[in-house]
Every structure is written in structure tokens, then in C-alpha cells.
Amino acid sequence: MLKENKVLRQEARKALEGNWGMAAVATLIYMIIAFGLSSIPYGGIILTLLIGVPISWGLYIIFYDVYHRRGVQLSTLFEGFKSYSRVLGTQLLAGLYTLLWTLLLIVPGIIKAISYAMTPFILRDDPSIAYNDAIEKSMAMMEGHKMKFFLLTLSFIGWYLLCCLTLGIGLLLLYPYIYTSYAAFYEDLKAEAGELGQTQETQQDQATETL
């Protein structure tokens, strides 16, 4: 059984203890790079895709590591360039699928975006997986849990509103909180999948013994 979202947020805050300062620095570096790339005339969109996407993935991985008590390593922000084609291709493919669904209707696009939400963590967890395989694995993990993830994301709305009062400065702390909570959600899904697999194996063993 999955943990309550409030428990996942508590785990995220616990993991960030002692790391808030560096987490804010990592987020600031990401935001500066993302803003800088998008501000470049003409080629900004292309550069955002080619450079910004791997760095965006790196931000996910920084807070995946924070959740696992590995601290904040700023170099991890550029980790996506070590598996460039795998990371870029998979993330762009997920983005393309989301866009195509959104062009049909907004709600299906949101649902698909949620289905693909675990893809960055899957890429980090399994270096041998990429493209559709990673996306399909995310979809399988999120089956039956999309509303829970949506509610987890929705729970940060109040924090976003507070960040508006700080002219966006509060995002330096909010993004680490959100991303680390997502990492906690991912690990919870993995744990549930492991428990389910053990239950199925036990049932199969019992059936074999009966035969």
C-alpha cells in the first residue's frame, strides 16, 4: 500500500535537512541556464531542447540523490550529457507524446504527462533502458496511481502562490521540495511493485505445492 502524500512530503523535507542551501544553488544555476537559453534570439528554442533538456533531467537526479541521502552534487546537473542521446531522446519523445495528446484535448494531455512522470527516475535507475521502453515502464508504474500523483502536485499550489509574493525567489526552495517529493513517490511505487511481485511469487509457490 502506498504512503500518504503528506508522508512523502515529510520524507522529502527530512532528506533536504542540511541540504537546503546547496539545493537552492543547484536550482538557481538551472534557472539561470534555462532563462539564458530561452532568451537567445532565433536559436533559443533549439538550444533549450538540446542543452536545457539534459540539464532539466540533471535537476531531477540531484534531488533523487538527495532523497537517497547522497547530498547535493552540482556536477550532477550536467550528468545528462554523459548519456546524451539516451536522455535527450527519451525526454523529447515523452514531450512529443504529451504534446500530441494535448493537441487532441487538454485533459488527455495532462493524464499522459502524469503517466510519463517517472521516466526521468527510471532513466537514472536503469542505464540500459531508453526511449519507449522507459516511457512504457513509467506508464505501467503509474497505472492506478495517476490521481495520487496529481494530488501530490496539487498540494504545492499554496506554496506557488507564496512564491509569487517573493517575486519568484521562493522557487529556489520550492523546486527542491517538489522534486524530492517526486523521488519519494517513485521509490514508494518501486516498493509497492516489489511487494506485489513477492506476493505473486508466494501465491505461485503455494499453487505449485498444492499440485
N, C-alpha and C positions, 0 to 999 in steps of 0.2 A: 504494500500500500504506500502511495506517495505521501511525502511530508506536506504539511500545510504550507501555503506560501509565506505566511508570517515566520515560520521556522526557517525557510530558505533564506529569507531576508536577514534573520538573526545570524545565521551561519555566515552570510556574506559580510556583515558588519564585524563579526568576530575575526574572520580571515583578514580583514582590512586593518585591524588594530595594529598600530605601529607602522603601517604602510600608506596611510592616507596622503602624506606629503609627496612621496615618490609617485603614488598613483595619480595625483593631481598634475605632477610634472609630465608624466607619460601622456596624460590626456591633453595637456596644453601643447606638447610637441605635435601630437596627432592633429589637433585643431588648427595649428599654425600651418602645417604642411597641407592639410585639406583645403583651407582657405586660400593659401598661396597658389595651389594648383588650379583651383576653380576660378581664380582671378586672372589667370593668364589669357590674354585675348586669343581668339581663334582656336588655339590648340588646347584650351583648358579642359574641355570635356574628355578629350582623348587621354591627356596626361593624368586626369583624375582616375580614369579607368586603369591605365597601365601602371601607374605608380600608387595612386590612392587606395585601390582595392587591396593589394597585398599589405599595405600599411594598416588598413582598417582591420584586416584579418589578424595582424600582429597585435592590435589592441585587444581583441578578443582573447588571444593567447596569453597576453600579460596577466589578465585577470583570471584566466583559467589556472595559471601558475600560482597566483595569489591565493586562490581558493585552496590549492594543494600545499599552502604554506611554503612556497618557494621564494617568496618575496617578489619585489619588482625589479626586473632587469630591463633597462631601457633598450638594450640591444635587441630584445625580443620583438620590439616594434617593427623591425626590419627582417624578421625571421621568414616572412613570406617569400622573400627574394631567393632563398635557398631552395625552395621548391616552386619556383616562379610559375611555370606552365600549369602545374597541378592546382595550385592555389588560385591563380588568376582565372584559369579555365573553368574551374568548378564554381567559383563565386559569380562569375559572369553568366554562366549557364543558369544558375539559380535565379539571378536577377532577371535574365531574359524570360524565363518561365513565369516569374511573378508579373512582369510587365505584360506579357501576352494574356494572362488570366485577368489582369486589371483592365485591359482594353475591352474585354468582354463585359465585365461588371466589377464594380469596386469590391463588393463583399467576397466573391471568389478569389480575387487578388489578395485580399488580406488573409484569407484562410490558407492560401498556398504559401504566402510569406511566412506564416506561422509554422506550416508543415516543414519548411526548409530551415527553420531557425537553428537547428542543432548541427547543421552542416559544418560551420567553422570548427566546432569542437571535435567533430568526427574526423576532420582532416588532420587535426593535431594528434588525435588519439591513435589513428591508424595510417601511417605513412604510405601504405600500399594501396589505399583506396582513393578514388578520384572521380570527378565528373558525375555521370548519372548514378553510379553506384553509391557515392557519398550522399547524394540528394535523396535517393530512394531509401537509404538507411535512415536518414533523418525523418522522412515521411512515416516509415514504419515505427520509429521510436515515438513519434508524436501522435500516433493513432490512439484516439480516445483521450488525449491529454491536451488538445489544442485550446479548449476553453480555459483550462487551468493556466496555461502559459499566457493566454490573453489577459486573464485576470491579474496575473503577476505583473505583466507590463502595465496594465491599467492602474495598478496600485501606486505607481510612481507619478501619476498625473499631478497630485498635490505638490510634489517636490519640483516638478517642472514649473508650476505656477510660482513657487517661491524663487526659483532661479530667475524668472522674469524680473523680479524685484531687485535682483543683484546684477541686472544687465547682462546676464548670462554667465557671470563669474562662477556661480554655484554649480554650473555644469561640470566644472573641474572635479568636483566631488561626487556629483550625481552619476555621471557615466561610470566611474569605477564601481559604485554601489549597484547599478543596474547590471553591468556586465558580470560582476562577481556573483550576483543572484542568478543570472542565467547559467553560469558554470555550475552552481549548486543544483539548479533544476536538471541540468544534463546528467550530473553524477547520480541524482536521485532516479532518473529514468534508467540509467545503466544498472543501478542496484535492483530496481524492480524487475528488469529483464533477466538479471541473473537469478533472482529468487523464483521467477516464473519457470526458467529453464530447469532449475533444480527440482521444482515441484513436478514438472512433466517427466523428468528422468526417474523420479521416485515412483510415479504412477506407472511408468513403463516397466520398471523393475518388478513392481508388485504384480502387474499383469502377467509378466513372464513367469514369476514364481507360481502363480495360480495355475498357469498352463502346465 
